[in-house]
Amino acid sequence: MPRSKLILCTPGPVRIPPIVADYMADPPCNYHRQEGFRAMFAETESDVKALIGIREPGAYFATMITSTGTGGNEAALLAFEGLGKGLILRNGWFASRLVDQVVQNKIPHMVMESPHDRPIDPAELDAVLGKNPDLKWVYLVSHETRAGLVNPLTQIGQVAKKRGLMVGADIVSSAYAYKLDLEAAQLDVGITSSAKAIMGVPGLAICFVKLASLPALEAAAKPRGYYLDLVGETQKQKKEMQTRFAQPVALHAALRAACIHMKQVGIDNHMARIRRHMAELEAHLLPLGCPATLPNEYRSNIAVNFRLPGGWEYPAFAAAMEAEGFYLLYGIPGDSTHFQLSTIGDLSDDHVAGLKRALTKVLAR
């Protein structure tokens, strides 16, 4: 099967709806300084907030940066730098990436380590904050994708806010996949990506910036970069519905189409379909000797790792599934005894039925 026709069962990039490809190939406008781009940008900025569940549209601005979610996180961390020393909550692969980012950027920080197979404990965080009154901000990953592990975003945000800290979060693979409440979590900044459950194409970081926090971030700003200046980009985009620098119109058009599609489907229906498909796959895999690797209470059930039966390792299994037309990702890097399935892309009941047939065929060898 041609590689471009493989069905992606991954947590991002994901399989996109046809309308997204159509808009990317034929955008409503063709230059980032046109009035048509400003109109498209304003509609998208409003929609991404409504679809994620922000109740007060004026509370946040959805700043767009041409980058992956990792670039958006780096912009947020650089914006927090001027506030003083921060705390990274690490209990998985992507939080380790946050630590790498602050280390390489020489941003003052400390790390709170937690087990990688269970959610972060808000009470433990409160104790750490109580012992370190010099801390000014906290940053965490809401969904540790490689493990499929959900962290208690709302409770963590509330604990940090009671201590007077700013809160940032990588919400890259959780946004639009299951319900998040940025306002209840009191997030100052939340970062997601156009390539995940919203089902756009890779290339845009969507940065939800709380406007009430913007003056404090501006006052503390010590911009060492230029392109990843989240404060400057937010101010420019909010004022003019224009990006500071040239950004690819095709990427914005694809995100516009993803929002149109999501509004037609309904965000609640989208989330329910993701969970329903994963439940079907889990039930199918268990008698094939592939149990989920995490307890259900810790899992997102939007990206789940499954243990491979004896005799199988991920590289050979993935190649066999690819030959059947499905691309499956690894779970925890370096552990070849399991694989991951994610249903956050544009998958139909027929796709899932085909995937189950392929799993049965491959695992029966």
Secondary structure, 3 states (H helix, E strand, C coil): CCHHHCEECCCCCCCCCHHHHHHHHCCCCCCCCCHHHHHHHHHHHHHHHHHHCCCCHHHEEEEEEECCHHHHHHHHHHHHHCCCCEEEEECCHHHHHHHHHHHHCCCCEEEEECCCCCCCCHHHHHHHHHHCCCCCEEEEECEECCCCEECCHHHHHHHHHHCCCEEEEECCCCCCCCCCCHHHHCCCEEEEECCCCCCCCCCEEEEEEEHHHHHHHHHHCCCCCCCCCHHHHHHHHHHHCCCCCCCCHHHHHHHHHHHHHHHHHCHHHHHHHHHHHHHHHHHHHHHHCCCECCCHHHECCCEEEEECCCCCCHHHHHHHHHHCCEECECCCCCCCCEEEEECCCCCCHHHHHHHHHHHHHHHCC
